[in-house]
Each structure stands twice: as C-alpha cells, then as structure tokens.
Amino acid sequence: MKNLIYVFLTVLVLTSCKKNDFVNFSGKVTNQNSDSIVVANNQIGYKRVIKLDENGTFKDTLKVEDGFFSLFDGKEYATVYFRNGDEITMDVDAQKFDETIIFAGKGAAESNFMVKTALNQQEFNKGVLAMLELPKAEFDEKLNAYVSGFSSRLENKALDTAFASSQKKNIEYLQKQLTGMHGEKMYIKTNLAKGKSAPKFVNYEKPDRETVSLDDLKGKYVYIDVWATWCPPCIAEIPSLQQLEKDYHDKNIQFVSISVDKRDDYFTWTDMIEEKNLGGLQLYANEDKSFSEAYRISSIPRFILIDPDGNLVDADAPRPSEPKLRELFSSLGI
C-alpha cells in the first residue's frame, strides 16, 4: 500500500509540474462584426476559428507554436503573441477595435505591447514622408523620440525576454532603415538637385543586344524607371506607365525602363517584356551598379526625370500612378 501511495503522489507531482501544452483563450467582443474570431499564422499553416455566443463571449484552448498570430474579427486585425501555457482573456468593442482591445491574464503583456505598438505605428506613419524631408537635426529628434518611447515600453518586466529581444532588433532595424532613407533624401536634395547635370548610364543593352547611353537621348525629356522583375511594387506600376507611354507617345519625352535584374534573371526580363508587351525603351543594367549608386537608389521602383539638355528635373520623380506626375509634365510643357 505504501508503494502504491508513493507512486500515486509521484504521478500527481509530475502532472502538476508539467506546463500546459495549450493556450487558454477567452473573452468578450461587444458590437461584434461577425459570429466568430479567427486566430491564424499563415507561415506555419495554423488557423483556428472560434465561435462567439449570442453575447459575444468565447472560450477555447489553442495548441500553438509559440510566437505571433493574427487575430481577425471579420473586419479588423490585431497581432497577438501566444505561448503554450498562457491563460489570456481579451475584451474589445469591435466598433472601436484598435482603441479598446485589451488583454489580461498570464502571458497578456506581449499582446498588449503589440496592440500599443500598432496604434503608435499608425500615428507615426502618418508623418514619416514629411519627416524624411526635414533637416537632419529635426529628423533625428523625431525619430529618436519614437524609438525612445518604444524602447521604454520594452523595459516592462512582464515581457518575455526572447520577445523583448526580437522587438529590440525590430526597432533598431526601423531606425537604421529610416536613417538611410533620410540620408538618401538629403543627398538627392543637395547633390542631385534640379538643374544639376544628370549622372549617366552608358551602353546599357536593349533586348536585341544593341546598346544605348543617356547621351543618345539628348534633345528629349527622359523619364527613367529603375525596376526589376522580382519587385511587386515595380510590377504594380506597369499599367500606369503603359498608359503614360500611350498618352505621351507624340510628345518630346522618352520613357526608359532600366532593369537591375541579376544575370541569372536575364531571360526572365526578356520574357516579361514580351509577355506584358512592355513599351518605351527597355534596357538592362547587366549588374552595373554605377548608375544606381550615383542616384543613391536603395529601393525600387525609382523614377527619374531628366531635361533635354541632360540636366536633372527630379532625381526622385513621382510614380506613373501618381497624378502629380502629369501635373509636372504639364508644368514643363510636355
């Protein structure tokens, strides 16, 4: 009997010490947008639909891989962080989703951090483009204020250390990216200002292997699209660019598209020209970086407008899809 009791107590201790291999997730959605919420992570193929009752309440257990998940209520999204063993409750008014969503319980700190980050990011993003145009001291002040606020929230002792470490890397990456973008903008304003001699491309190939240089196009305005076949934002601009070429085909302007695809993608480039019936002057940089470096091109697509004398009009010109490009053409009498 003593041995039996000992075995029973051992099993009880082991069972009580074992970490739950699921997340207890419950809560309430008021003014709900649908009859369910969806927890998903597409990267790992995870999806769980949780039904709401007539009062908007729910309760479920989720078997997850620790990490980030999207939460969708039929209209709005939030990013949450779940770990097996968490016991999290959620409360939200779906009509004021971002402003009211709040988590409580064991493991809630990370999800609350993500909600606050999303709100702050939305507000910050509204002013990013204007911020990139500021003098360096003012730019640094605004960026440092945002980074400082983010970093101070990471000091919350309730946050998982691995989570905090990953978020620290994220904010450092954002700071580096924005600082680089600002430096690029400032370089363009000073070294690539309107009226300055435009840096040139020399002997870039057409699909028929004939070569063209920027000097060959003097006497016309030149609108350059620096792009690549692997770049979705570049591809998205193609219909607008094709419409521009059609509308301005008899004007004093040459449309030039320069592919920065690698040599391994050369035939992908030529095939896309044929498949999408790309017009204008299609050129291949053949991994020559001198032109991109001269214009400080760190992201594509990038558009450049040069006047008939080979001088810069705008080294970071509006995209084909932007109405202000046609306004610019009109102001130049094109």
C-alpha positions in Angstrom: 0.0 0.0 0.0 2.8 2.4 0.9 4.4 1.8 -2.6 1.1 2.4 -4.2 0.6 5.7 -2.4 4.2 6.7 -3.3 3.6 6.0 -7.0 0.3 8.0 -6.9 2.0 11.0 -5.3 4.8 10.9 -7.8 2.4 10.9 -10.7 0.5 13.8 -9.1 3.6 15.9 -8.7 4.8 15.3 -12.2 1.4 16.1 -13.6 1.0 19.3 -11.5 4.5 20.5 -12.6 4.0 19.9 -16.3 3.5 23.0 -18.4 0.2 23.1 -20.2 0.7 22.4 -23.9 -2.1 24.8 -25.0 -3.3 28.3 -24.5 -6.5 29.1 -22.6 -8.0 31.9 -24.6 -11.4 33.5 -23.6 -13.1 36.9 -23.6 -15.8 39.1 -25.0 -16.4 41.0 -28.2 -19.1 43.7 -28.0 -20.7 45.3 -31.1 -19.3 42.3 -32.9 -18.6 42.3 -36.7 -19.2 38.6 -37.2 -20.1 35.5 -35.3 -16.5 34.4 -34.8 -12.9 35.4 -34.4 -10.0 33.8 -36.3 -6.5 33.2 -34.9 -4.0 32.4 -37.6 -0.4 32.2 -38.6 -0.1 31.6 -42.3 3.6 30.9 -42.2 3.1 27.7 -40.2 -0.3 26.9 -41.7 -2.2 27.5 -38.4 -5.8 28.6 -38.3 -8.4 28.4 -35.6 -12.0 29.7 -35.9 -13.5 30.5 -32.5 -17.3 30.9 -32.4 -18.8 33.7 -30.3 -22.1 33.1 -28.4 -25.1 35.5 -28.6 -23.4 37.8 -26.1 -20.1 37.9 -27.9 -18.3 35.8 -25.4 -16.0 32.9 -26.2 -13.7 30.4 -24.7 -11.3 27.9 -26.3 -8.0 26.1 -25.9 -5.4 26.6 -28.6 -2.5 24.3 -29.4 0.2 26.6 -30.8 3.8 27.0 -31.7 5.0 29.9 -29.5 5.0 33.2 -31.5 3.0 35.8 -33.3 -0.6 35.3 -34.6 -3.1 37.5 -36.4 -6.5 37.9 -34.8 -9.4 38.7 -37.1 -12.9 39.6 -36.1 -14.4 39.7 -39.6 -13.3 43.3 -40.2 -10.4 44.3 -38.0 -7.0 42.7 -37.4 -4.7 42.7 -34.4 -1.3 41.0 -33.8 -1.1 38.8 -30.7 1.6 36.7 -29.1 0.7 33.3 -27.7 2.7 30.7 -25.9 1.5 27.3 -24.7 0.8 27.6 -21.0 -0.7 31.1 -21.3 -4.1 31.9 -19.9 -5.3 35.0 -21.7 -8.6 36.9 -21.7 -9.5 39.5 -24.3 -12.0 42.3 -24.2 -12.8 44.6 -27.2 -15.5 46.8 -28.6 -15.4 45.9 -32.3 -16.7 49.3 -33.4 -13.6 50.9 -31.8 -11.3 47.9 -32.3 -7.8 49.4 -32.1 -8.6 51.8 -29.3 -10.3 49.3 -27.0 -8.7 45.9 -27.4 -7.1 44.8 -24.2 -5.6 41.5 -22.9 -5.3 40.3 -19.4 -4.0 37.2 -17.5 -0.9 35.1 -17.8 1.0 35.9 -21.0 -1.0 39.0 -21.9 1.9 41.5 -21.7 3.2 40.7 -25.1 -0.1 41.1 -26.9 -0.8 44.4 -25.1 2.6 45.5 -26.2 1.8 44.7 -29.9 -1.6 46.5 -29.7 0.1 49.7 -28.4 2.8 49.4 -30.9 0.3 49.1 -33.8 -1.5 52.3 -32.6 1.7 54.2 -32.2 3.0 53.0 -35.6 -0.2 54.1 -37.3 0.2 57.6 -35.9 3.9 57.7 -36.6 3.5 56.5 -40.2 1.2 59.4 -41.0 4.1 61.8 -40.7 7.0 59.6 -42.0 7.1 61.1 -45.5 7.1 64.7 -44.2 9.7 63.7 -41.6 12.1 62.4 -44.3 12.2 65.9 -45.8 13.3 67.6 -42.5 16.8 68.8 -41.8 18.9 66.2 -40.1 18.6 67.6 -36.6 14.8 67.8 -36.7 14.6 64.3 -38.3 16.9 62.8 -35.6 14.8 64.5 -32.9 11.5 63.0 -34.1 12.9 59.5 -34.8 14.8 59.4 -31.5 11.6 60.3 -29.7 9.7 57.5 -31.3 12.5 55.0 -30.7 12.9 56.1 -27.1 9.1 55.6 -26.4 9.2 52.2 -28.0 12.3 51.2 -26.0 10.9 52.4 -22.7 7.9 50.1 -23.1 10.3 47.2 -23.6 11.5 47.7 -20.0 8.3 46.1 -18.8 9.4 43.2 -16.6 6.4 41.2 -17.5 7.6 40.8 -21.1 9.2 37.6 -22.2 13.0 38.1 -22.7 13.0 36.5 -26.1 10.1 38.6 -27.2 11.8 41.8 -25.9 15.0 40.9 -27.7 13.2 40.4 -31.0 11.3 43.7 -30.6 14.6 45.5 -29.8 16.0 44.2 -33.1 12.9 45.4 -34.9 13.2 48.9 -33.7 16.9 49.0 -34.4 16.2 47.9 -37.9 13.5 50.5 -38.4 15.8 53.2 -37.1 18.5 52.1 -39.5 16.2 52.0 -42.5 14.7 55.4 -41.8 18.1 56.9 -41.2 19.3 55.5 -44.5 16.2 56.8 -46.3 16.7 60.3 -44.8 20.3 60.3 -45.8 19.3 59.4 -49.4 16.7 62.2 -49.4 19.2 64.7 -48.2 21.8 63.6 -50.8 19.3 64.0 -53.5 18.3 67.5 -52.4 21.9 68.6 -52.4 23.9 66.6 -54.9 21.1 65.7 -57.2 19.2 69.0 -57.2 17.2 70.3 -60.0 19.3 71.8 -62.8 22.4 69.7 -62.0 24.0 67.5 -64.6 22.3 64.1 -64.5 24.6 61.1 -63.8 24.6 58.9 -66.9 24.2 55.3 -67.8 26.5 54.1 -70.6 26.0 51.3 -73.1 23.0 49.6 -71.4 21.6 46.8 -73.6 18.3 46.5 -75.3 16.7 43.0 -75.7 18.2 42.9 -79.2 21.7 43.5 -77.6 22.1 46.9 -79.2 23.4 49.4 -76.6 22.1 52.8 -75.6 23.6 55.6 -73.4 21.9 58.5 -71.8 23.7 60.9 -74.1 22.0 59.3 -77.1 18.7 60.7 -75.8 19.6 64.3 -75.6 17.0 66.7 -77.1 14.1 64.9 -75.3 12.9 64.7 -71.7 13.8 61.3 -70.3 11.6 59.6 -67.7 13.5 56.7 -66.2 12.0 53.7 -64.3 14.6 51.7 -62.4 13.0 48.3 -61.7 13.3 44.5 -61.5 11.1 41.6 -62.4 11.1 40.3 -58.8 9.8 43.6 -57.4 6.0 43.6 -56.8 5.7 47.5 -56.4 7.6 47.8 -59.7 5.2 45.4 -61.5 2.2 47.3 -60.0 3.3 50.5 -61.8 3.5 48.9 -65.2 -0.2 49.5 -66.3 0.1 53.2 -65.3 3.5 53.5 -67.1 2.0 51.9 -70.2 -0.9 54.4 -70.1 1.6 57.3 -69.9 3.5 56.0 -72.9 0.3 55.8 -74.8 -0.9 59.3 -73.8 2.5 60.9 -74.5 3.7 58.9 -77.5 3.8 62.0 -79.7 5.4 64.3 -77.1 9.0 65.3 -76.6 9.7 62.7 -74.0 11.4 59.2 -74.0 10.3 56.6 -71.5 13.1 54.4 -70.3 13.0 51.3 -68.1 16.2 50.1 -66.7 16.2 46.5 -65.3 18.5 45.9 -62.4 17.9 42.1 -62.5 20.9 39.8 -62.0 22.4 37.9 -64.9 20.6 34.8 -63.8 17.3 36.6 -64.4 18.2 38.0 -67.8 15.7 35.7 -69.7 13.1 36.4 -67.0 13.4 40.0 -68.0 13.2 39.4 -71.8 10.3 37.1 -71.3 8.4 39.7 -69.2 9.0 42.3 -71.8 7.3 40.1 -74.4 4.5 38.7 -72.1 3.4 42.2 -70.8 4.1 43.9 -74.0 6.3 46.5 -72.3 6.9 49.6 -74.3 9.3 52.5 -74.2 13.0 51.9 -74.2 13.8 48.7 -72.3 17.4 48.5 -71.0 19.4 46.0 -69.0 22.0 47.2 -66.5 23.8 43.9 -66.6 24.7 44.2 -62.9 26.4 47.6 -63.4 25.8 49.5 -60.2 27.3 52.8 -61.1 24.1 54.4 -62.2 22.1 53.2 -59.2 24.9 54.3 -56.8 25.1 57.7 -58.4 21.4 58.2 -57.6 21.6 56.6 -54.2 19.0 54.1 -55.1 18.4 51.8 -52.1 14.9 50.7 -53.0 12.9 50.3 -56.2 11.0 51.3 -58.2 12.7 54.6 -58.5 11.8 57.2 -61.1 14.0 60.0 -62.5 13.1 62.9 -64.8 15.9 64.5 -67.0 15.5 67.5 -69.3 16.5 67.7 -73.0 19.9 69.2 -72.1 20.8 66.2 -69.8 20.1 68.1 -66.6 18.0 66.9 -63.7 14.4 67.9 -63.3 13.7 65.5 -60.4 16.0 62.7 -59.2 13.2 61.2 -57.2 10.2 61.8 -59.5 6.6 60.9 -58.9 5.5 57.4 -59.9 3.4 56.8 -63.0 0.4 56.1 -60.8 0.6 59.5 -59.1 -1.5 62.4 -60.6 1.2 64.9 -59.7 3.5 63.3 -62.4 1.1 64.5 -65.1 1.0 67.9 -63.3 4.8 68.0 -63.5 4.8 67.1 -67.2 2.2 69.9 -67.8 4.3 72.5 -66.0 7.2 71.6 -68.3 5.1 71.9 -71.4 5.4 68.2 -72.2 
